Amino acid sequence: MSTKAKGAKKKKQDADPRQLVANNKKARHDYVIEDVLEAGLVLSGTEVKALRMGRASLLEAYVAVDHDEAWLENAHIPEYFQGTWNNHRPRRRRKLLLHREEIDRLGVKSREKGHTIVPLRLYFLDGRAKVEIALARGKKEFDKRQTLREKQDMREAQRAMRRQELLG
């Protein structure tokens, strides 16, 4: 095997194996993320095909713990346009696959005041649909403004440093 072939193989291994389908940027803006978990999803065939086309939205989605089971609620996976009469409903409840201890811990924490469980990302990992969920605490309005102000200050400082490098 030549050195070029070895290098190409190494690059492929270093790449992120996750195939991102949907990202919930609003969750990171509206909540303080305390704990992050990866969960599997129970999906029907047309849902998987719609996800492989990159069509999904997690904007209004949340996770509920009912009767010792975790459910992804209000996540929008549009109907598969080539599906037939057995197509899925776009906003149906989808069961999450987690260990018992994780479900119990999330259930207890989510019942605390101000805490909720939100999905952050939806992706494929080794051909299986996964969702990254987070135990989160809601931000107050002034917290959101403070975060935006900090980001803006960082951006301005980086611009000033770049300008300084170019000039001097």
C-alpha positions in Angstrom: 0.0 0.0 0.0 1.4 3.4 -0.9 1.7 6.3 1.5 -1.0 8.2 -0.3 -3.5 5.4 0.2 -2.7 5.3 3.9 -3.1 9.0 4.3 -6.5 8.9 2.6 -7.7 6.1 4.8 -6.6 8.0 7.9 -8.5 11.2 6.9 -11.7 9.2 6.5 -11.3 7.7 10.0 -10.7 11.2 11.5 -13.9 12.6 10.0 -16.9 12.9 12.2 -19.0 9.7 11.7 -22.2 11.6 12.5 -24.4 12.6 9.6 -26.2 15.7 10.9 -29.9 15.9 10.1 -31.2 18.7 12.3 -29.7 21.1 14.8 -31.6 23.0 17.5 -29.7 26.3 17.8 -32.5 28.0 19.7 -32.2 25.6 22.6 -28.6 26.7 23.3 -29.9 30.3 23.2 -32.9 29.8 25.5 -31.5 27.3 28.0 -28.4 26.7 30.1 -27.3 23.2 29.2 -26.4 21.1 32.3 -26.1 17.5 31.1 -26.0 16.0 27.6 -27.0 12.4 26.6 -27.3 10.5 23.4 -30.5 8.5 22.8 -31.7 6.2 20.1 -35.0 6.7 18.3 -37.8 4.3 17.5 -38.8 5.3 13.9 -41.0 3.9 11.1 -39.5 3.3 7.6 -40.9 6.4 6.0 -39.5 8.5 8.9 -36.0 7.1 8.3 -36.3 7.9 4.6 -37.4 11.4 5.3 -34.6 11.9 7.7 -32.0 10.6 5.2 -33.2 13.4 2.9 -32.2 15.8 5.6 -35.7 16.9 6.4 -36.5 17.5 10.1 -37.1 20.3 12.6 -36.5 20.3 16.4 -37.5 23.9 17.1 -40.5 23.2 19.2 -39.6 19.8 20.3 -39.1 18.6 23.9 -38.7 15.3 25.8 -41.3 14.0 28.3 -40.8 11.2 30.8 -44.1 9.2 31.2 -44.5 5.9 33.0 -40.8 5.1 33.0 -40.4 5.8 29.3 -38.9 8.8 27.5 -40.7 10.3 24.5 -39.7 12.9 22.0 -42.7 15.2 21.6 -43.5 17.7 18.8 -40.4 17.0 16.6 -41.4 17.6 13.0 -40.3 15.0 10.5 -42.3 15.8 7.3 -44.1 13.0 5.4 -42.0 11.1 2.9 -43.2 12.3 -0.5 -42.9 8.9 -2.1 -44.7 7.2 0.9 -48.1 5.6 0.4 -51.1 5.1 2.7 -48.7 3.9 5.4 -46.9 7.2 5.7 -46.3 8.6 9.2 -47.8 11.6 11.0 -45.3 14.5 11.0 -45.5 15.4 14.7 -46.2 12.1 16.4 -44.6 11.0 19.7 -41.4 9.0 19.2 -40.0 6.7 21.8 -36.4 7.3 23.0 -34.1 4.4 23.8 -32.2 5.1 27.0 -31.0 3.0 29.9 -33.3 2.7 32.9 -30.9 4.7 35.2 -30.8 7.6 32.6 -34.6 7.7 32.3 -35.0 7.8 36.1 -32.3 10.5 36.6 -33.9 12.6 33.8 -37.3 12.2 35.2 -36.3 13.3 38.7 -34.3 16.3 37.4 -36.9 17.4 35.0 -39.5 17.7 37.8 -37.3 20.3 39.5 -38.5 23.8 39.1 -37.1 25.5 35.9 -35.7 22.3 34.4 -36.7 20.7 31.2 -35.2 18.2 28.6 -34.6 19.5 25.1 -33.2 17.9 22.0 -30.1 19.5 20.6 -29.2 17.5 17.5 -30.7 14.8 15.4 -28.2 12.7 13.4 -27.3 9.3 12.0 -24.5 7.3 13.6 -23.4 4.1 12.0 -26.8 4.0 10.1 -28.9 4.5 13.3 -30.9 7.6 14.1 -29.8 9.2 17.3 -30.9 12.3 19.1 -28.7 14.3 21.5 -30.8 15.5 24.4 -29.9 17.8 27.2 -31.1 18.5 30.7 -31.5 22.3 30.7 -32.5 25.2 32.8 -34.4 28.1 31.3 -32.6 31.4 30.9 -34.1 34.6 32.0 -34.4 37.5 29.5 -31.4 39.3 31.1 -29.3 36.1 30.9 -30.0 35.9 27.1 -29.0 39.6 26.7 -25.8 39.0 28.7 -24.8 36.0 26.6 -25.4 38.0 23.4 -23.3 40.9 24.8 -20.4 38.6 25.7 -20.4 37.1 22.2 -20.4 40.5 20.6 -17.6 41.7 22.8 -15.5 38.6 21.9 -16.2 39.2 18.2 -15.1 42.9 18.5 -11.9 41.9 20.4 -11.0 39.4 17.7 -11.6 42.0 14.9 -9.4 44.5 16.8 -6.6 41.9 17.1 -6.8 41.1 13.4 -6.7 44.8 12.5 -3.7 45.2 14.8 -1.9 42.2 13.1 -2.6 43.7 9.6 -1.4 47.2 10.5 1.6 46.3 12.6 
